[in-house]
Amino acid sequence: MKRIPKPVFFIVAILILLFSYTAIFGVSYYTGDVKHTVLKGITDIRWGIDIQGGVEATFVPADDVDATDKQLDSAKAIIETRMISSGITDYELYTDSGTDSIIVRFPWKEDEKDFNAQKAIEEISTTAKLTFRPGNSYETTEMGSDGNPVYKTPKDDTAEILMDGSAVDSATSGPSQEEAGQFVVNLELTSEGAKTFAEITEKYNGQIVSIWMDDEMLSAPTIKNVITDGKAVISGNFDAESSATLANQIEGGALPFALKTLSYGEISPTLGENSLIAMAYAGIIAIILIALFMIFMYRLPGLVAVIALLGQVGLSIAAISRYFTVFNSFTMTLPGIAGIILSIGMGVDANIITAERIKEEFKAGKTLDGAIDRGTKNSLSAIIDGNMTVIIVSIILLLVFGSTNILSFIFGASTTGTIYAFGYTLLMGVISNFIMGVFFSRVMLKSVCGIKAVRRKGLFGGGKNNE
């Protein structure tokens, strides 16, 4: 067996434990009463309607607009796009052509504290009309929730619209390349939009062209170059959340008509906060019991398995909480929790298979190195076979019960969201198992066996005699 250097075990173990801690608890700090989240944890997860409750709202066209069925379907598609872009997978969305209404049910935002239903529905119902205007004159100034001024209502010399949001093909949020800690919205313009924007930047080169969302000025950059490649950036006082919200609104596009909230209310959770806390305690107790069982039965391989299991839990949570900013946040429902639990069980099973194979090699008379080498190799095929079948099932669930699929009209939006959550968390859990429970656990096992003080078969599940 090719040994791995002894320090690798300690380095990998420490990194896994640190990662798991930050993924579960997150990393944040406060400036006065303002919380700044560096890394998101389990408290930043957006919980589904069944766990935390949510909002139910009925929208109708404003200004007595008589919407056509096509317009209603278009508005529904835009609202759905905005929810999906925000990581909301547990929702219900219907249209009623008889009353020209759109009914939507969706969970509270992950950081919602006061459960303001009116504020929550504004996130998905705003018309979000983006315009580019000459100059940066405004009529009124208000103080935003972050303590910074918000400039509203363009003056006469800024009233001209040079370009609107229809020229934008896509909008994505990302970190600024020029200023550390700041976020921007990157715009990809359509072919026609690129031509228009090239003309704008040529005409107003060296001058200010402000960017507005409805009646609010987002940014007032000075054009420094003629931009002909159709790529623009909206910069301003954005954090990760505000830039993502703006990108989602632009990406979703302007609604075909303004929406008026006919009625709204709160939805009570089917489980409630006490049930969620009870589940958390049950999960902690289960992991402790599993850890004790693994260490008692398999000694050092059991300890390695416990470390890998913690890494798997952390990685599964990170894939849901937007710990990694490249992934969108995800709505955690009760079936989603079931998917994580099932994947953890498979992670434990993978480590048990490996430990049992090592014990069998000891019984066959192999040395310590030989038993670990043959045991890890012989167990790999069984682990891959078992996990690959689950991966295939998970992918099928994601494809069939995703936001847009051929079976949505049969099962409905609510069923679609909950089954999708189960498939997503199960898939992420199995992938985490491969990374932590298969790869890193083997790395740690082959590294720790090189430490002279622990090179005893009894510590690896073998007999009591030394190597």
Buried (B, 14 or more C-beta within 10 A) or exposed (E): BEEBEEEBBEEBBEEBBEBBBBBBBBBBEEEEEEEEBEBBBBEBBBBBBBBBBBBBBBBBBEEEBEBEEEBBBBBBBBBBBBBBBBBBBBBBBEBEEEEBBBBBBBBBBBEBEEBBBEEBBEBBBBBBBBBBBBBBBBEEEEEEEEEEEBBBBBEEEBEEEBBBBEBBBEBBBBBBEEEEEBBBBBBBBBEEBBBBBBBBBEEBBEEBBBBBBBEBBBBBBEBEEBBEEBEBBBBBBBBBBBBBBBBBBBBBBBBBBBBBBBEBEBBEBEBBEEBBEEBEEEBEEEBEEBBEBBBEBBBBBBBBBBBBBBBBBBBBBBBBBBBEBEBBBBBBBBBBBBBBBBBBBBBBBBBBBBBBBBBBBBEEEBBBBBBBBBBBBBBBEBBBEBBEEBBEBBEEBBEBBBBEBEEBEEBEBBBBBBBBBBBBBBBBBBBBBBBBBBEBBBBBBBBBBBEEEBBBBBBBBBEEEEE
